[in-house]
Amino acid sequence: MKKLQHKHEALRRILRGAYFEKEHAAVGEQWQVNAMRRIRDLGAIPSGANFFLFFEQFVWRLTPATCALILIFAALLFKLDFTPEYEVFTSLIYDTEKVTLTQLFGL
Amino acid sequence: MPNHPRNPSDAEIIRRIIDGDVNPFEHLLRKYQDHVLRIVKKHVPYQEVEETAQEVFVKAYQALPGFKEEGGFGQWLSSIAVRTCYDFWRKRYRSREVPMSDLSENHRDWLEKTLSNQSDLSFNERSHTEEAREMLDWALERLSAQDRMVLELVYLEGLSVKEAAGLLGWSVAKVKVRSFRSRKKLETLFKRVIST
């Protein structure tokens, strides 16, 4: 087992050597000129990008707070609004005529 | 024309670029070109190095408004370079443009010798870099883009899982799992070569 591990470590060392050898490959000078040309073609960084970036950063930061607010409001709505609606609904079902007449005469 | 210090800091240069002056970016390009090339050369094929390095600087330029000074510009640029290389392989694999090279008998012999002959290791290390490089390329071609990048960064480059995760923008757990799997795949590939 130890011998096998040793062999793999030896192979790894050789592969690492080959991997780092790639660093020494020569590259021409022209690519910098081309890179700068591409960047100049893009033009100045639009100032609008700052706003969107700022907006994007804040949207994500506010997500937990927004979720908490949604839950709180949902709970409040459920607690405050659902019961009266239920009462109106039952009164309409069981006392339709009375409610309609009351509404009609504004009493 | 405004007066600028002779050796402005990266932060000062970046501020001027964000304010709408493109030209100072050339200073950053010259300062960090070797740094970016060193990364790109290791990850993409030689003929694609120039194009990919250009891509790195274009992406960095576009992302400059989001640059935060923590860690420095070099570190930030390294991350863009590594992710650009990863994107390169993702596109390559998606379009199935990766040419699958075959191994010759010499490569098989080399691998067998390397794994069997411990006493002659120094000889192997010095003289067989070419075979090792071809063998490595052959194996990496057979891995996915994710496995490839993790294997290169962790197994070959020797970065910690945390460092690799930071460069790739992945979670530490994901890099850990990928690192383990890719190493196993590499071992399986080499075992298969020897057994055939």
Interface residues (C-beta under 8 A of the other chain):
Chain A: H6 K7 H8 A10 L11 R12 R13 I14 L15 R16 G17 A18 Y19 F20 E21 K22 E23 A25 V27 G28 Q30 W31 Q32 N34 A35 M36 R38 I39 R40 L42 G43 A44 I45 S47 A49 N50 L53
Chain B: I17 I18 G20 D21 V22 F25 E26 L29 R30 Q33 L37 R38 K41 K42 Y46 V49 E50 E51 A53 Q54 F57 V58 Y61 Q62 L64 P65 G66 L111 T114 L115 S116 Q118 L121 N124 E125 H128 T129 A132 R133 M135 L136 E152 Y155 L156 E157 G158 E187 F190
